Amino acid sequence: MQEIWSDIPILLSHFKEHRAYTTQKPEALLERIIQSSSNQDSVVADFFSGSGTTGAVAEKLGRRWIMSDLGKPACMITRKRLIDQDAKPFLYQSIGDYQKEQYEQSEYRTIGALAHVVLNLFGALPFPPGENVPNNLGYLKPSKTLVFVDSPTRVTNFNTLKKAQELRAGFMGGWEKVLVLGWQFSTKIGQEIESLEDEKLEVQVIPADLLDKLKTKASYEQLLKSGKVRFSSLQYLTVNQPVKTHYNDENDEITVELDNYVLLSPDAMPLDSEFKEKVEKVMAKDPLSLIEYWSIDPDYDGKTFRSKWQDYRENNSNLKVKRKAKLVLPKTLANRKICVKAVDVFGLESAVTKVVL
């Protein structure tokens, strides 16, 4: 760039636009490219968006934009960047089925073979092959804990949990506890777990990058010896029932307030002992302090999340998100479905839906 457009300086750390993202480009560079290759209201696309410079500049120049990135940090940085510059409302979606695609590209030809690998990495013993013995089950020795490994091609949900309970009660005479290991989860998993009120049921998350690391048999052996595969806590958000009040003849005011944030298995968090103790103290005193960002779609259609209100922790002087939001919305005779999404400081995402009559 310096050899062609020498008037565009290299991005330095003290620049206001700097986002501490390694591949970030100067806004001046993208501004020149976008202005020279598009018109007002054109659509500009960047499928490896990084820190979101393309979308941020396109927004300022009156272009529409599409951005995507595989990395969750990139998506979070981009989202905050657009919010901070008062961008017009935009859609934020998680699309595709990453775990399923990774499994189909892996060397594992059966779900059962992969389940045995997961069980071994978790420290559980798979059951020997036999009649009526599911190949995705194992157990923890010496405790009477059954371990149920869900498939990377499925979403762990209420039906999965019920199946795990049935196996705990009836498989090989019964077990004291059942532990479910899942790859991806329904957005209502927190509510589903709470509804079961079962202390003998635990859920943990299989590392999202595990299939990436299991490219060869040698890599599996290396992971097994290292003991560095960390299964993490499943987390979920709870929200108080939103309150609707009269605002004026055309509008209602809806108040949405966060209630609690739960990490089901804090011992499984991939943290050093020093930081784990700090996290546990925060969880005991003020678990909502772990929320980095939350947003609200007040008219959720069950498919596409459209944020109409959002707050970031670092945008507030006390480094905590606001716990309560007020939205003024047009009156409607229909029930209003409100969806709240939150991302914690570890990058884990939760969602909860409430209906307002």
Backbone hydrogen bonds, N-H to C=O, Kabsch-Sander energy under -0.5 kcal/mol:
donor,donor_aa,acceptor,acceptor_aa,energy
4,I,1,M,-1.1
5,W,1,M,-2.7
6,S,4,I,-0.7
8,I,5,W,-1.5
15,F,12,L,-1.7
18,H,15,F,-1.5
22,T,20,A,-0.5
24,Q,21,Y,-2.0
29,L,26,P,-0.6
30,L,26,P,-1.6
31,E,27,E,-2.8
32,R,28,A,-1.8
33,I,29,L,-2.2
34,I,30,L,-2.9
35,Q,31,E,-2.4
36,S,32,R,-1.8
37,S,33,I,-0.9
37,S,34,I,-0.6
38,S,34,I,-0.9
41,D,62,G,-1.7
42,S,39,N,-2.2
44,V,42,S,-0.6
44,V,64,R,-2.6
46,D,66,I,-2.2
49,S,68,S,-2.3
52,G,49,S,-2.7
53,T,49,S,-0.5
56,A,52,G,-2.6
57,V,53,T,-2.5
58,A,54,T,-2.6
59,E,55,G,-2.5
60,K,56,A,-1.6
61,L,57,V,-1.9
62,G,59,E,-1.3
63,R,58,A,-3.0
64,R,42,S,-2.7
66,I,44,V,-2.3
68,S,46,D,-1.9
75,C,71,G,-1.7
76,M,72,K,-2.3
77,I,73,P,-2.7
78,T,74,A,-2.6
79,R,75,C,-2.4
80,K,76,M,-2.3
81,R,77,I,-2.3
82,L,78,T,-2.2
83,I,79,R,-2.2
84,D,80,K,-2.9
85,Q,81,R,-1.2
86,D,83,I,-1.8
87,A,82,L,-2.3
92,Y,305,F,-1.1
95,I,93,Q,-0.6
101,E,97,D,-2.3
102,Q,98,Y,-2.5
103,Y,99,Q,-2.4
104,E,100,K,-2.4
105,Q,101,E,-1.3
106,S,102,Q,-0.6
106,S,103,Y,-1.1
109,R,107,E,-0.6
114,L,110,T,-1.5
115,A,111,I,-2.5
116,H,112,G,-2.0
117,V,113,A,-1.5
118,V,114,L,-2.4
119,L,115,A,-2.6
120,N,116,H,-2.3
121,L,117,V,-2.4
122,F,118,V,-1.9
123,G,119,L,-1.1
124,A,119,L,-2.9
125,L,139,Y,-2.8
127,F,137,L,-1.4
133,V,130,G,-1.6
137,L,134,P,-1.1
138,G,147,V,-2.1
139,Y,125,L,-1.6
140,L,145,T,-2.1
141,K,139,Y,-0.5
145,T,140,L,-0.8
145,T,143,S,-1.5
146,L,144,K,-0.5
146,L,177,K,-2.8
147,V,138,G,-2.8
148,F,146,L,-0.5
148,F,179,L,-2.9
149,V,136,N,-2.6
149,V,147,V,-0.5
150,D,148,F,-0.6
150,D,181,L,-2.9
154,R,151,S,-1.5
156,T,154,R,-0.6
156,T,184,Q,-3.1
161,L,157,N,-2.0
162,K,158,F,-2.3
163,K,159,N,-2.2
164,A,160,T,-2.3
165,Q,161,L,-2.1
166,E,162,K,-2.2
167,L,163,K,-2.3
168,R,164,A,-2.3
169,A,165,Q,-1.9
170,G,166,E,-2.1
171,F,167,L,-2.4
173,G,170,G,-1.1
174,G,171,F,-1.8
175,W,168,R,-2.6
176,E,144,K,-1.4
177,K,144,K,-1.6
178,V,200,K,-2.6
179,L,146,L,-2.9
180,V,202,E,-3.1
181,L,148,F,-2.9
182,G,180,V,-0.6
182,G,204,Q,-2.2
186,S,156,T,-2.2
189,I,186,S,-1.8
192,E,188,K,-2.4
193,I,189,I,-2.5
194,E,190,G,-2.4
195,S,191,Q,-2.3
196,L,192,E,-0.9
196,L,193,I,-0.7
197,E,193,I,-0.9
197,E,194,E,-0.8
199,E,197,E,-0.5
201,L,198,D,-1.2
202,E,178,V,-2.2
204,Q,180,V,-2.8
205,V,232,S,-2.8
206,I,182,G,-2.9
210,L,207,P,-1.8
213,K,209,D,-1.6
214,L,210,L,-1.1
220,Y,216,T,-1.5
221,E,217,K,-2.2
222,Q,218,A,-2.1
223,L,219,S,-2.3
224,L,220,Y,-2.6
225,K,221,E,-2.1
226,S,222,Q,-2.2
227,G,223,L,-1.8
228,K,223,L,-0.6
230,R,228,K,-0.7
231,F,229,V,-0.6
232,S,205,V,-1.6
234,L,203,V,-0.8
236,Y,262,V,-2.2
238,T,260,N,-2.8
240,N,257,E,-2.2
243,V,255,T,-1.9
245,T,253,E,-2.5
247,Y,248,N,-0.5
247,Y,251,N,-1.7
248,N,251,N,-2.1
252,D,329,L,-3.0
253,E,245,T,-3.1
254,I,252,D,-0.5
254,I,327,L,-3.1
255,T,243,V,-2.7
255,T,253,E,-0.5
256,V,254,I,-0.5
256,V,325,A,-2.8
258,L,323,R,-2.8
259,D,238,T,-2.7
260,N,238,T,-1.6
262,V,236,Y,-2.9
264,L,234,L,-3.1
264,L,262,V,-0.6
268,A,265,S,-2.2
269,M,266,P,-1.5
271,L,269,M,-2.5
276,K,272,D,-2.7
277,E,273,S,-2.1
278,K,274,E,-1.4
279,V,275,F,-2.7
280,E,276,K,-2.5
281,K,277,E,-1.9
282,V,278,K,-2.3
283,M,279,V,-2.7
284,A,280,E,-1.9
285,K,281,K,-2.1
286,D,282,V,-3.2
289,S,286,D,-2.2
290,L,287,P,-1.8
291,I,288,L,-1.4
292,E,343,V,-2.5
293,Y,343,V,-1.8
294,W,311,D,-1.9
295,S,341,K,-2.5
296,I,309,W,-2.5
297,D,339,C,-2.7
300,Y,297,D,-0.7
300,Y,337,K,-2.4
301,D,304,T,-0.6
305,F,303,K,-0.5
306,R,304,T,-0.6
307,S,90,F,-0.6
307,S,305,F,-0.6
308,K,296,I,-3.2
309,W,296,I,-1.0
311,D,294,W,-2.2
313,R,292,E,-3.1
315,N,312,Y,-1.2
316,N,313,R,-1.7
319,L,316,N,-1.8
325,A,256,V,-2.9
327,L,254,I,-2.6
329,L,252,D,-2.8
329,L,327,L,-0.6
331,K,250,E,-2.8
336,R,356,V,-2.8
337,K,335,N,-0.6
338,I,336,R,-0.7
338,I,354,K,-3.5
339,C,297,D,-2.6
339,C,337,K,-0.5
340,V,352,V,-3.1
341,K,295,S,-2.2
342,A,350,S,-2.5
343,V,293,Y,-2.7
344,D,348,L,-2.5
345,V,290,L,-2.1
347,G,344,D,-2.1
350,S,342,A,-2.8
351,A,187,T,-0.5
352,V,340,V,-2.3
354,K,338,I,-3.0
356,V,336,R,-3.1
357,L,355,V,-0.5
